[in-house]
Amino acid sequence: MLMTPAYALAQGADPFGGLGVLFPMLLMVVIFYFLLIRPQQQRAKEHQEMITKVRRGDTVVTSGGFVGRVTKVPENTDEVEVELNEQMKIRVVKSTLMDVRVKGEPVKEKA
């Protein structure tokens, strides 16, 4: 089978030797990283720092929408005790805290 000159020319028309397709794909990956992945990682890091710094007296918002005041932060667990009102106290897993609204007083050390 004989090739026409126009068809033979179209085969080798890529001056980059196959990298012409690779460059736009790499560019898309870089754009996705800076617009989507990196900001999400930064938000997750800030949330983790906020959770580790929660202390007694802070007003917190849970993922369920409850707003309460932290009454107890045990050191060995990943739970905090939140007071919703005078009669109701609940234990909440720290990772479900969405926001710390008002910082409380630092815990006074016992003598």
Order of alpha helices (4+ residues) and beta strands (2+ residues): alpha-alpha-alpha-beta-beta-beta-beta-beta
